[in-house]
Amino acid sequence: MTEVLALIDYGAGNLHSVANALRAAGAENVTVTDDADVVRAADRIVLPGVGSYRACAQGLRALPHMIEAMTERVHVGGAPFLGICVGMQLLATRGLEHGETEGLDWIAGEVRLIERTDRAIKVPHMGWNIVSPGLHDPSAGLIELGEAYFLHSYHFAVEDGRAIAAMTDHGGGLVAAVAKDNVVGVQFHPEKSQAYGLSLLSRFLEWKP
């Protein structure tokens, strides 16, 4: 039986590009949805995100019962979950963009503005950069060494280093990926990262945490 992958539509993601990338990576049944019941029954879940932390959090909370459905399916049902860009940042306890906004608190930490350590550092962090998995990778090899496309002004400051799956460098270390149990999040955009991104999505589709 073909797996159902729920790609959550809350008005804050480049859904068309992500859906196409998932299909190119091998997903046979990508369901773009804002229906909590669809998410509650899905085999895998992807949460994209483009824009401000606050707007994305508000958009997600505006969908009736969606957060409850995500939490139930992921934390009780064990469905593999992938957060992309702001979808990854929403895993944090809180975000500090445009004031403090409550996150999902699935991985403890907060989302802060990237600090410019010198004038040569550009914010937003935009373009291709190396993704370097740590010696301790809680994603069990899902994140590999390679170059991915980033576009963000805020970064996930993770409280527990054991949840960091990979780092990148932009005037200092920034978290590129997080993971905990069956939850993984990437700050970069797999759908814009060509072969590296498609390879990651393909591994996610086969991931059995």
MDTraj code that builds the backbone (N, CA, C; nanometers):
import mdtraj as md
import numpy as np

residues = "MET THR GLU VAL LEU ALA LEU ILE ASP TYR GLY ALA GLY ASN LEU HIS SER VAL ALA ASN ALA LEU ARG ALA ALA GLY ALA GLU ASN VAL THR VAL THR ASP ASP ALA ASP VAL VAL ARG ALA ALA ASP ARG ILE VAL LEU PRO GLY VAL GLY SER TYR ARG ALA CYS ALA GLN GLY LEU ARG ALA LEU PRO HIS MET ILE GLU ALA MET THR GLU ARG VAL HIS VAL GLY GLY ALA PRO PHE LEU GLY ILE CYS VAL GLY MET GLN LEU LEU ALA THR ARG GLY LEU GLU HIS GLY GLU THR GLU GLY LEU ASP TRP ILE ALA GLY GLU VAL ARG LEU ILE GLU ARG THR ASP ARG ALA ILE LYS VAL PRO HIS MET GLY TRP ASN ILE VAL SER PRO GLY LEU HIS ASP PRO SER ALA GLY LEU ILE GLU LEU GLY GLU ALA TYR PHE LEU HIS SER TYR HIS PHE ALA VAL GLU ASP GLY ARG ALA ILE ALA ALA MET THR ASP HIS GLY GLY GLY LEU VAL ALA ALA VAL ALA LYS ASP ASN VAL VAL GLY VAL GLN PHE HIS PRO GLU LYS SER GLN ALA TYR GLY LEU SER LEU LEU SER ARG PHE LEU GLU TRP LYS PRO".split()
xyz = np.array([
    [0.0844, -0.1192, 0.0000],
    [0.0000, 0.0000, 0.0000],
    [0.0884, 0.1249, 0.0000],
    [0.0552, 0.2196, -0.0864],
    [0.1341, 0.3417, -0.0996],
    [0.1200, 0.4304, 0.0237],
    [0.2345, 0.4774, 0.0747],
    [0.2315, 0.5679, 0.1884],
    [0.1698, 0.7017, 0.1506],
    [0.1012, 0.7625, 0.2460],
    [0.0469, 0.8971, 0.2290],
    [0.1394, 0.9951, 0.3002],
    [0.1906, 1.0915, 0.2259],
    [0.2729, 1.1965, 0.2844],
    [0.1901, 1.3241, 0.2885],
    [0.1672, 1.3757, 0.4075],
    [0.0893, 1.4987, 0.4241],
    [0.1837, 1.6180, 0.4232],
    [0.1650, 1.7070, 0.3264],
    [0.2395, 1.8323, 0.3175],
    [0.1451, 1.9418, 0.3660],
    [0.1745, 1.9972, 0.4827],
    [0.0778, 2.0851, 0.5497],
    [0.0736, 2.2228, 0.4848],
    [-0.0465, 2.2626, 0.4479],
    [-0.0721, 2.3917, 0.3838],
    [-0.1333, 2.4856, 0.4877],
    [-0.0524, 2.5795, 0.5363],
    [-0.1044, 2.6777, 0.6312],
    [-0.0758, 2.8194, 0.5832],
    [-0.0607, 2.8299, 0.4510],
    [-0.0426, 2.9604, 0.3895],
    [0.0951, 3.0194, 0.4084],
    [0.1953, 2.9366, 0.4398],
    [0.3272, 2.9910, 0.4723],
    [0.4405, 2.9077, 0.4151],
    [0.4186, 2.8464, 0.2997],
    [0.5247, 2.7653, 0.2417],
    [0.5170, 2.7653, 0.0905],
    [0.6311, 2.7412, 0.0260],
    [0.6321, 2.7292, -0.1199],
    [0.5932, 2.5859, -0.1549],
    [0.4656, 2.5585, -0.1406],
    [0.4133, 2.4218, -0.1469],
    [0.4386, 2.3548, -0.2810],
    [0.4228, 2.4297, -0.3906],
    [0.4369, 2.3709, -0.5226],
    [0.5781, 2.3152, -0.5414],
    [0.6786, 2.3931, -0.5040],
    [0.8173, 2.3495, -0.5199],
    [0.8495, 2.2313, -0.4292],
    [0.8023, 2.2365, -0.3049],
    [0.8289, 2.1266, -0.2110],
    [0.7592, 1.9989, -0.2577],
    [0.6346, 2.0105, -0.3006],
    [0.5608, 1.8928, -0.3481],
    [0.6298, 1.8308, -0.4692],
    [0.6731, 1.9138, -0.5626],
    [0.7422, 1.8623, -0.6809],
    [0.8727, 1.7939, -0.6439],
    [0.9456, 1.8521, -0.5495],
    [1.0719, 1.7919, -0.5067],
    [1.0485, 1.6573, -0.4387],
    [0.9458, 1.6492, -0.3562],
    [0.9138, 1.5224, -0.2894],
    [0.8767, 1.4149, -0.3919],
    [0.8010, 1.4530, -0.4931],
    [0.7652, 1.3562, -0.5980],
    [0.8886, 1.3144, -0.6769],
    [0.9763, 1.4111, -0.7070],
    [1.0999, 1.3788, -0.7788],
    [1.1890, 1.2865, -0.6968],
    [1.1783, 1.2969, -0.5634],
    [1.2586, 1.2127, -0.4743],
    [1.1983, 1.0739, -0.4554],
    [1.0773, 1.0533, -0.5082],
    [1.0179, 0.9199, -0.5023],
    [0.8856, 0.9068, -0.4300],
    [0.8327, 1.0161, -0.3759],
    [0.7045, 1.0092, -0.3056],
    [0.5922, 0.9879, -0.4070],
    [0.5116, 0.8867, -0.3865],
    [0.4055, 0.8535, -0.4809],
    [0.2729, 0.9197, -0.4466],
    [0.2554, 0.9533, -0.3198],
    [0.1273, 1.0117, -0.2788],
    [0.1528, 1.1299, -0.1860],
    [0.1744, 1.2475, -0.2461],
    [0.1918, 1.3709, -0.1702],
    [0.0573, 1.4409, -0.1637],
    [0.0040, 1.4563, -0.0436],
    [-0.1248, 1.5206, -0.0241],
    [-0.1047, 1.6561, 0.0415],
    [-0.1275, 1.7627, -0.0361],
    [-0.1193, 1.8981, 0.0182],
    [-0.2492, 1.9248, 0.0918],
    [-0.2408, 1.9557, 0.2220],
    [-0.3637, 1.9580, 0.3017],
    [-0.3605, 2.0602, 0.4146],
    [-0.4775, 2.1127, 0.4463],
    [-0.4961, 2.1932, 0.5672],
    [-0.5964, 2.1263, 0.6602],
    [-0.6187, 1.9957, 0.6373],
    [-0.7175, 1.9170, 0.7114],
    [-0.6490, 1.8348, 0.8203],
    [-0.6831, 1.8602, 0.9443],
    [-0.6212, 1.7892, 1.0565],
    [-0.6458, 1.6391, 1.0493],
    [-0.7608, 1.5968, 0.9989],
    [-0.7906, 1.4535, 0.9908],
    [-0.6985, 1.3827, 0.8916],
    [-0.6625, 1.4506, 0.7833],
    [-0.5691, 1.3929, 0.6861],
    [-0.4322, 1.3756, 0.7499],
    [-0.3883, 1.4758, 0.8245],
    [-0.2592, 1.4692, 0.8922],
    [-0.2595, 1.3595, 0.9976],
    [-0.3698, 1.3450, 1.0666],
    [-0.3802, 1.2440, 1.1728],
    [-0.3671, 1.1017, 1.1169],
    [-0.3978, 1.0838, 0.9876],
    [-0.3927, 0.9510, 0.9269],
    [-0.2715, 0.9312, 0.8365],
    [-0.1861, 1.0323, 0.8228],
    [-0.0744, 1.0261, 0.7287],
    [0.0370, 0.9346, 0.7779],
    [0.1148, 0.8823, 0.6829],
    [0.2294, 0.7985, 0.7166],
    [0.3543, 0.8816, 0.7446],
    [0.3664, 0.9949, 0.6753],
    [0.4766, 1.0887, 0.6950],
    [0.4215, 1.2295, 0.6854],
    [0.4896, 1.3241, 0.7514],
    [0.4417, 1.4621, 0.7557],
    [0.5567, 1.5564, 0.7245],
    [0.5294, 1.6551, 0.6381],
    [0.6271, 1.7594, 0.6074],
    [0.5628, 1.8944, 0.6361],
    [0.6346, 1.9776, 0.7128],
    [0.5888, 2.1125, 0.7457],
    [0.6861, 2.2118, 0.6835],
    [0.6465, 2.2786, 0.5740],
    [0.7344, 2.3797, 0.5145],
    [0.7202, 2.5113, 0.5900],
    [0.7850, 2.6155, 0.5409],
    [0.7697, 2.7451, 0.6062],
    [0.8525, 2.8524, 0.5393],
    [0.7881, 2.9601, 0.4998],
    [0.8556, 3.0745, 0.4397],
    [0.7951, 3.2006, 0.5003],
    [0.8798, 3.2950, 0.5399],
    [0.8291, 3.4193, 0.5977],
    [0.8726, 3.4336, 0.7420],
    [0.8000, 3.5139, 0.8175],
    [0.8383, 3.5394, 0.9567],
    [0.7904, 3.4273, 1.0482],
    [0.8622, 3.4099, 1.1572],
    [0.8259, 3.3083, 1.2572],
    [0.6851, 3.3343, 1.3088],
    [0.6570, 3.4587, 1.3435],
    [0.5264, 3.4909, 1.4006],
    [0.4136, 3.4608, 1.3034],
    [0.4286, 3.5019, 1.1767],
    [0.3239, 3.4783, 1.0780],
    [0.3016, 3.3290, 1.0555],
    [0.4105, 3.2529, 1.0515],
    [0.3979, 3.1086, 1.0313],
    [0.3296, 3.0418, 1.1511],
    [0.3695, 3.0805, 1.2721],
    [0.3071, 3.0235, 1.3916],
    [0.1582, 3.0559, 1.3961],
    [0.1243, 3.1790, 1.3625],
    [-0.0171, 3.2180, 1.3623],
    [-0.0949, 3.1425, 1.2550],
    [-0.0341, 3.1248, 1.1382],
    [-0.1011, 3.0521, 1.0314],
    [-0.1270, 2.9074, 1.0683],
    [-0.0293, 2.8443, 1.1337],
    [-0.0459, 2.7047, 1.1742],
    [-0.1543, 2.6919, 1.2804],
    [-0.1531, 2.7837, 1.3766],
    [-0.2533, 2.7775, 1.4843],
    [-0.3936, 2.8106, 1.4339],
    [-0.4030, 2.8772, 1.3205],
    [-0.5348, 2.9127, 1.2662],
    [-0.6066, 2.7922, 1.2054],
    [-0.5335, 2.6841, 1.1782],
    [-0.5967, 2.5648, 1.1218],
    [-0.6576, 2.4832, 1.2354],
    [-0.7890, 2.4596, 1.2316],
    [-0.8550, 2.3901, 1.3423],
    [-0.7937, 2.2531, 1.3720],
    [-0.7516, 2.2349, 1.4958],
    [-0.7029, 2.1067, 1.5481],
    [-0.5749, 2.0561, 1.4811],
    [-0.5083, 2.1409, 1.4008],
    [-0.3918, 2.0920, 1.3265],
    [-0.2760, 2.0570, 1.4189],
    [-0.2433, 2.1437, 1.5145],
    [-0.1305, 2.1144, 1.6026],
    [-0.1582, 1.9899, 1.6855],
    [-0.2813, 1.9736, 1.7305],
    [-0.3167, 1.8526, 1.8060],
    [-0.2995, 1.7276, 1.7185],
    [-0.3397, 1.7380, 1.5913],
    [-0.3278, 1.6240, 1.4997],
    [-0.1811, 1.5913, 1.4731],
    [-0.0997, 1.6946, 1.4508],
    [0.0436, 1.6732, 1.4300],
    [0.1065, 1.6062, 1.5513],
    [0.0764, 1.6594, 1.6687],
    [0.1347, 1.6068, 1.7921],
    [0.0946, 1.4617, 1.8143],
    [-0.0314, 1.4330, 1.7914],
    [-0.0800, 1.2955, 1.8102],
    [-0.0144, 1.1995, 1.7119],
    [-0.0082, 1.2390, 1.5850],
    [0.0450, 1.1477, 1.4824],
    [0.1953, 1.1275, 1.4968],
    [0.2655, 1.2320, 1.5357],
    [0.4118, 1.2235, 1.5456],
    [0.4553, 1.1631, 1.6780],
    [0.4039, 1.2151, 1.7881],
    [0.4532, 1.1732, 1.9190],
    [0.3861, 1.0475, 1.9727],
    [0.2662, 1.0204, 1.9289],
    [0.1981, 0.8977, 1.9721],
    [0.2044, 0.7926, 1.8621],
    [0.1741, 0.8341, 1.7391],
    [0.1708, 0.7396, 1.6275],
    [0.3066, 0.7088, 1.5668],
    [0.4068, 0.7928, 1.5929],
    [0.5418, 0.7643, 1.5458],
    [0.5691, 0.7979, 1.4003],
    [0.4863, 0.8792, 1.3371],
    [0.5084, 0.9130, 1.1967],
    [0.6337, 0.9984, 1.1816],
    [0.7206, 0.9685, 1.0853],
    [0.8368, 1.0534, 1.0600],
    [0.7923, 1.1936, 1.0179],
    [0.8629, 1.2948, 1.0696],
    [0.8255, 1.4350, 1.0484],
    [0.9468, 1.5125, 1.0001],
    [0.9254, 1.5967, 0.8988],
    [1.0309, 1.6834, 0.8473],
    [0.9827, 1.8276, 0.8459],
    [1.0560, 1.9164, 0.9141],
    [1.0290, 2.0594, 0.9095],
    [1.1329, 2.1277, 0.8220],
    [1.0884, 2.2186, 0.7358],
    [1.1773, 2.2860, 0.6417],
    [1.1780, 2.4359, 0.6677],
    [1.2964, 2.4940, 0.6845],
    [1.3171, 2.6371, 0.7052],
    [1.2364, 2.6848, 0.8269],
    [1.1366, 2.7719, 0.8096],
    [1.0599, 2.8146, 0.9272],
    [0.9817, 2.6965, 0.9847],
    [0.9492, 2.5981, 0.9033],
    [0.8865, 2.4760, 0.9542],
    [0.9767, 2.4045, 1.0532],
    [1.1077, 2.4141, 1.0332],
    [1.2042, 2.3627, 1.1307],
    [1.2108, 2.4531, 1.2519],
    [1.2102, 2.5848, 1.2307],
    [1.2193, 2.6779, 1.3427],
    [1.0992, 2.6669, 1.4364],
    [0.9834, 2.6332, 1.3834],
    [0.8638, 2.6202, 1.4671],
    [0.8739, 2.5061, 1.5674],
    [0.9712, 2.4176, 1.5497],
    [0.9925, 2.3111, 1.6477],
    [1.0440, 2.3665, 1.7800],
    [1.0959, 2.4886, 1.7785],
    [1.1554, 2.5497, 1.8972],
    [1.0512, 2.5863, 2.0022],
    [1.0996, 2.6177, 2.1206],
    [1.0114, 2.6613, 2.2289],
    [0.9476, 2.7951, 2.1973],
    [1.0278, 2.8862, 2.1394],
    [0.9778, 3.0209, 2.1090],
    [1.0595, 3.0816, 1.9967],
    [1.0012, 3.1836, 1.9336],
    [1.0720, 3.2626, 1.8353],
    [1.0718, 3.4077, 1.8773],
    [1.1774, 3.4814, 1.8443],
    [1.1919, 3.6197, 1.8889],
    [1.1801, 3.7196, 1.7740],
    [1.1238, 3.6770, 1.6623],
    [1.1046, 3.7663, 1.5489],
    [0.9739, 3.8435, 1.5665],
    [0.9812, 3.9767, 1.5629],
    [0.8639, 4.0622, 1.5861],
    [0.8024, 4.0352, 1.7239],
    [0.8866, 4.0261, 1.8250],
    [0.8389, 3.9945, 1.9588],
    [0.8445, 3.8451, 1.9835],
    [0.8110, 3.8051, 2.1041],
    [0.8177, 3.6630, 2.1400],
    [0.6907, 3.5900, 2.0980],
    [0.7091, 3.4769, 2.0297],
    [0.5975, 3.3948, 1.9827],
    [0.6213, 3.2510, 2.0245],
    [0.5205, 3.1890, 2.0803],
    [0.5305, 3.0498, 2.1244],
    [0.5425, 2.9555, 2.0053],
    [0.6358, 2.8599, 2.0169],
    [0.6514, 2.7577, 1.9142],
    [0.5884, 2.6263, 1.9574],
    [0.6214, 2.5193, 1.8861],
    [0.5674, 2.3877, 1.9196],
    [0.6347, 2.3290, 2.0436],
    [0.7588, 2.3708, 2.0718],
    [0.8363, 2.3210, 2.1854],
    [0.8607, 2.1707, 2.1750],
    [0.8836, 2.1219, 2.0537],
    [0.9201, 1.9820, 2.0351],
    [1.0696, 1.9619, 2.0593],
    [1.1487, 2.0671, 2.0321],
    [1.2925, 2.0652, 2.0593],
    [1.3249, 2.1964, 2.1303],
    [1.3735, 2.1892, 2.2529],
    [1.3921, 2.3087, 2.3349],
    [1.4941, 2.4048, 2.2745],
    [1.4592, 2.5328, 2.2763],
    [1.5472, 2.6359, 2.2248],
    [1.4660, 2.7532, 2.1755],
    [1.5364, 2.8531, 2.1220],
    [1.4652, 2.9685, 2.0689],
    [1.5270, 3.0140, 1.9375],
    [1.4450, 3.0824, 1.8582],
    [1.4874, 3.1292, 1.7270],
    [1.5234, 3.2768, 1.7379],
    [1.6511, 3.3093, 1.7129],
    [1.7045, 3.4439, 1.7324],
    [1.7603, 3.4993, 1.6019],
    [1.7734, 3.6322, 1.5985],
    [1.8348, 3.6991, 1.4844],
    [1.9818, 3.6581, 1.4736],
    [2.0271, 3.6331, 1.3513],
    [2.1687, 3.6040, 1.3284],
    [2.2509, 3.7278, 1.3651],
    [2.3500, 3.7114, 1.4492],
    [2.4351, 3.8229, 1.4898],
    [2.5466, 3.8442, 1.3881],
    [2.5646, 3.9700, 1.3471],
    [2.6722, 4.0036, 1.2547],
    [2.8012, 4.0248, 1.3335],
    [2.8948, 3.9335, 1.3184],
    [3.0211, 3.9430, 1.3905],
    [3.1174, 4.0405, 1.3230],
    [3.0958, 4.0678, 1.1956],
    [3.1710, 4.1726, 1.1265],
    [3.0894, 4.2205, 1.0068],
    [3.1322, 4.3302, 0.9479],
    [3.0538, 4.3943, 0.8423],
    [3.0462, 4.3101, 0.7161],
    [3.1362, 4.2157, 0.7010],
    [3.1357, 4.1307, 0.5822],
    [3.0249, 4.0246, 0.5868],
    [2.9704, 4.0024, 0.7048],
    [2.8648, 3.9021, 0.7194],
    [2.7315, 3.9618, 0.6760],
    [2.6668, 3.8959, 0.5818],
    [2.5392, 3.9440, 0.5310],
    [2.4232, 3.8776, 0.6048],
    [2.3251, 3.9573, 0.6384],
    [2.1996, 3.9056, 0.6945],
    [2.0871, 3.9661, 0.6114],
    [2.0038, 3.8827, 0.5484],
    [1.9917, 3.7377, 0.5678],
    [2.1097, 3.6561, 0.5133],
    [2.1226, 3.5380, 0.5713],
    [2.2151, 3.4367, 0.5211],
    [2.1492, 3.3768, 0.3970],
    [2.2051, 3.4060, 0.2809],
    [2.1396, 3.3649, 0.1570],
    [2.2416, 3.3032, 0.0625],
    [2.2076, 3.1860, 0.0110],
    [2.2919, 3.1212, -0.0878],
    [2.3382, 2.9828, -0.0431],
    [2.4354, 2.9303, -0.1159],
    [2.4831, 2.7943, -0.0930],
    [2.5867, 2.7916, 0.0190],
    [2.5763, 2.6890, 0.1040],
    [2.6694, 2.6760, 0.2146],
    [2.6821, 2.5289, 0.2530],
    [2.7942, 2.4957, 0.3151],
    [2.8220, 2.3569, 0.3533],
    [2.7385, 2.3159, 0.4744],
    [2.6803, 2.1977, 0.4655],
    [2.6099, 2.1342, 0.5769],
    [2.7020, 2.0272, 0.6331],
    [2.7377, 2.0414, 0.7616],
    [2.8339, 1.9501, 0.8232],
    [2.7691, 1.8736, 0.9385],
    [2.7387, 1.7447, 0.9196],
    [2.6847, 1.6648, 1.0300],
    [2.7855, 1.6566, 1.1437],
    [2.7351, 1.6517, 1.2666],
    [2.8213, 1.6409, 1.3824],
    [2.8651, 1.4980, 1.4073],
    [2.9575, 1.4823, 1.5024],
    [3.0010, 1.3477, 1.5400],
    [2.8836, 1.2697, 1.5981],
    [2.7962, 1.3419, 1.6691],
    [2.6748, 1.2803, 1.7205],
    [2.5593, 1.3286, 1.6336],
    [2.5039, 1.2397, 1.5536],
    [2.3957, 1.2782, 1.4626],
    [2.2676, 1.2055, 1.5031],
    [2.1746, 1.2748, 1.5698],
    [2.0520, 1.2088, 1.6152],
    [1.9572, 1.1698, 1.5024],
    [1.9869, 1.2111, 1.3789],
    [1.9016, 1.1712, 1.2667],
    [1.9421, 1.0353, 1.2102],
    [2.0426, 0.9721, 1.2695],
    [2.0885, 0.8392, 1.2278],
    [2.1311, 0.8383, 1.0812],
    [2.2059, 0.9426, 1.0424],
    [2.2609, 0.9457, 0.9078],
    [2.1721, 1.0078, 0.8021],
    [2.0577, 1.0615, 0.8407],
    [1.9680, 1.1238, 0.7425],
    [2.0338, 1.2463, 0.6791],
    [2.1078, 1.3240, 0.7598],
    [2.1754, 1.4438, 0.7104],
    [2.3176, 1.4071, 0.6719],
    [2.3547, 1.4327, 0.5467],
    [2.4889, 1.4020, 0.4997],
    [2.5662, 1.5303, 0.4707],
    [2.6992, 1.5173, 0.4640],
    [2.7841, 1.6294, 0.4278],
    [2.7544, 1.6725, 0.2848],
    [2.7402, 1.8022, 0.2637],
    [2.7137, 1.8518, 0.1292],
    [2.6819, 1.9995, 0.1316],
    [2.6422, 2.0518, 0.0176],
    [2.6146, 2.1937, 0.0032],
    [2.4661, 2.2131, -0.0247],
    [2.4055, 2.3042, 0.0520],
    [2.2614, 2.3275, 0.0413],
    [2.2326, 2.4769, 0.0315],
    [2.1106, 2.5079, -0.0086],
    [2.0708, 2.6476, -0.0281],
    [1.9972, 2.6993, 0.0965],
    [2.0461, 2.8110, 0.1500],
    [1.9897, 2.8730, 0.2698],
    [1.9296, 3.0092, 0.2353],
    [1.8260, 3.0459, 0.3089],
    [1.7710, 3.1813, 0.3023],
    [1.7000, 3.2093, 0.4344],
    [1.7707, 3.2778, 0.5277],
    [1.7111, 3.3051, 0.6587],
    [1.7878, 3.4153, 0.7299],
    [1.7156, 3.4897, 0.8123],
    [1.7762, 3.5941, 0.8961],
    [1.7802, 3.5534, 1.0424],
    [1.7026, 3.4525, 1.0781],
    [1.6957, 3.4032, 1.2163],
    [1.7454, 3.2599, 1.2201],
    [1.7995, 3.2194, 1.3346],
    [1.8556, 3.0848, 1.3472],
    [1.8054, 3.0193, 1.4752],
    [1.8076, 2.8880, 1.4762],
    [1.7587, 2.8076, 1.5877],
    [1.8738, 2.7871, 1.6867],
    [1.8655, 2.8518, 1.8032],
    [1.9615, 2.8313, 1.9120],
    [1.9092, 2.7177, 1.9988],
    [1.9646, 2.5996, 1.9815],
    [1.9152, 2.4778, 2.0464],
    [1.9730, 2.4658, 2.1869],
    [1.8900, 2.4339, 2.2845],
    [1.9357, 2.4222, 2.4230],
    [2.0236, 2.2998, 2.4448],
    [1.9827, 2.1872, 2.3913],
    [2.0533, 2.0614, 2.4123],
    [2.1280, 2.0247, 2.2844],
    [2.2605, 2.0302, 2.2904],
    [2.3412, 2.0016, 2.1733],
    [2.3175, 1.8644, 2.1138],
    [2.2633, 1.7734, 2.1923],
    [2.2368, 1.6388, 2.1404],
    [2.1263, 1.6376, 2.0350],
    [2.0520, 1.7488, 2.0230],
    [1.9470, 1.7576, 1.9213],
    [1.9970, 1.8192, 1.7909],
    [2.1231, 1.8599, 1.7872],
    [2.1794, 1.9206, 1.6658],
    [2.2294, 1.8107, 1.5727],
    [2.1721, 1.8049, 1.4533],
    [2.2115, 1.7028, 1.3554],
    [2.3201, 1.7526, 1.2615],
    [2.3256, 1.8846, 1.2376],
    [2.4266, 1.9390, 1.1472],
    [2.4412, 2.0882, 1.1719],
    [2.5578, 2.1407, 1.1323],
    [2.5879, 2.2830, 1.1449],
    [2.6291, 2.3389, 1.0095],
    [2.6218, 2.4707, 0.9980],
    [2.6812, 2.5412, 0.8855],
    [2.7561, 2.6610, 0.9415],
    [2.8347, 2.7266, 0.8571],
    [2.9137, 2.8407, 0.9046],
    [2.8758, 2.9663, 0.8278],
    [2.8392, 3.0698, 0.9029],
    [2.8120, 3.2000, 0.8424],
    [2.8552, 3.3063, 0.9425],
    [2.9859, 3.3339, 0.9417],
    [3.0417, 3.4224, 1.0430],
    [3.0404, 3.3601, 1.1809],
    [3.0391, 3.2287, 1.1849],
    [3.0250, 3.1517, 1.3085],
    [2.9281, 3.0377, 1.2846],
    [2.9233, 2.9450, 1.3771],
    [2.8387, 2.8283, 1.3590],
    [2.6903, 2.8588, 1.3723],
    [2.6116, 2.8061, 1.2799],
    [2.4656, 2.8126, 1.2860],
    [2.4107, 2.6718, 1.2704],
    [2.3036, 2.6429, 1.3407],
    [2.2408, 2.5113, 1.3312],
    [2.1778, 2.4949, 1.1924],
    [2.2179, 2.3900, 1.1218],
    [2.1640, 2.3615, 0.9892],
    [2.0551, 2.2553, 0.9931],
    [2.0579, 2.1696, 1.0954],
    [1.9574, 2.0637, 1.1069],
    [1.9458, 2.0194, 1.2517],
    [1.8252, 1.9827, 1.2905],
    [1.7982, 1.9299, 1.4237],
    [1.7266, 1.7963, 1.4097],
    [1.7350, 1.7154, 1.5128],
    [1.6644, 1.5869, 1.5104],
    [1.6430, 1.5366, 1.6520],
    [1.5322, 1.4708, 1.6710],
    [1.4999, 1.4089, 1.7988],
    [1.3968, 1.3004, 1.7722],
    [1.4329, 1.1778, 1.8018],
    [1.3440, 1.0633, 1.7784],
    [1.3016, 1.0604, 1.6310],
    [1.1718, 1.0708, 1.6027],
    [1.1219, 1.0643, 1.4648],
    [1.0965, 1.2017, 1.4043],
    [1.1574, 1.3044, 1.4634],
    [1.1416, 1.4429, 1.4166],
    [1.2754, 1.4948, 1.3658],
    [1.2755, 1.5516, 1.2459],
    [1.3953, 1.6144, 1.1917],
    [1.3560, 1.7478, 1.1291],
    [1.4441, 1.8444, 1.1384],
    [1.4190, 1.9739, 1.0775],
    [1.5454, 2.0249, 1.0117],
    [1.5309, 2.0927, 0.8975],
    [1.6459, 2.1481, 0.8269],
    [1.6234, 2.2968, 0.8037],
    [1.7268, 2.3775, 0.8296],
    [1.7168, 2.5209, 0.8085],
    [1.7231, 2.5562, 0.6604],
    [1.7913, 2.4757, 0.5831],
    [1.8051, 2.5007, 0.4400],
    [1.6811, 2.4518, 0.3638],
    [1.6805, 2.4792, 0.2343],
    [1.5671, 2.4414, 0.1494],
    [1.6060, 2.3218, 0.0613],
    [1.5648, 2.2009, 0.0952],
    [1.5971, 2.0859, 0.0100],
    [1.5431, 2.1025, -0.1322],
    [1.4260, 2.1650, -0.1442],
    [1.3627, 2.1797, -0.2761],
    [1.4398, 2.2743, -0.3672],
    [1.5338, 2.3527, -0.3101],
    [1.6171, 2.4437, -0.3887],
    [1.7628, 2.3989, -0.3916],
    [1.7894, 2.2824, -0.3341],
    [1.9280, 2.2376, -0.3166],
    [1.9688, 2.1293, -0.4159],
    [1.8981, 2.1209, -0.5270],
    [1.9343, 2.0340, -0.6388],
    [1.9596, 1.8909, -0.5923],
    [2.0673, 1.8285, -0.6385],
    [2.0898, 1.6867, -0.6107],
    [2.1021, 1.6583, -0.4614],
    [2.1667, 1.7492, -0.3882],
    [2.1813, 1.7281, -0.2435],
    [2.0447, 1.7248, -0.1758],
    [1.9575, 1.8179, -0.2130],
    [1.8251, 1.8247, -0.1528],
    [1.7379, 1.7057, -0.1876],
    [1.7413, 1.6637, -0.3138],
    [1.6614, 1.5478, -0.3548],
    [1.7097, 1.4209, -0.2852],
    [1.8409, 1.4103, -0.2665],
    [1.8955, 1.2945, -0.1960],
    [1.8475, 1.2906, -0.0517],
    [1.8454, 1.4061, 0.0134],
    [1.7953, 1.4130, 0.1505],
    [1.6483, 1.3728, 0.1567],
    [1.5676, 1.4276, 0.0664],
    [1.4245, 1.3943, 0.0667],
    [1.4024, 1.2457, 0.0397],
    [1.4826, 1.1893, -0.0489],
    [1.4721, 1.0462, -0.0768],
    [1.5023, 0.9637, 0.0478],
    [1.6050, 1.0032, 0.1227],
    [1.6363, 0.9317, 0.2471],
    [1.5247, 0.9493, 0.3487],
    [1.4651, 1.0688, 0.3550],
    [1.3536, 1.0913, 0.4483],
    [1.2371, 0.9974, 0.4153],
    [1.2110, 0.9769, 0.2875],
    [1.0998, 0.8907, 0.2470],
    [1.1229, 0.7441, 0.2876],
    [1.2481, 0.7075, 0.3067],
    [1.2808, 0.5713, 0.3480],
    [1.3127, 0.5605, 0.4968],
    [1.3170, 0.6752, 0.5648],
    [1.3611, 0.6822, 0.7051],
    [1.2656, 0.6065, 0.7965],
    [1.3222, 0.5200, 0.8779],
    [1.2429, 0.4442, 0.9752],
    [1.3056, 0.4638, 1.1130],
    [1.2815, 0.5791, 1.1753],
    [1.3436, 0.6099, 1.3055],
    [1.2922, 0.5208, 1.4175],
])
top = md.Topology()
chain = top.add_chain()
for i, resn in enumerate(residues, 1):
    res = top.add_residue(resn, chain, resSeq=i)
    for name in ("N", "CA", "C"):
        top.add_atom(name, md.element.get_by_symbol(name[0]), res)
traj = md.Trajectory(xyz[None], top)
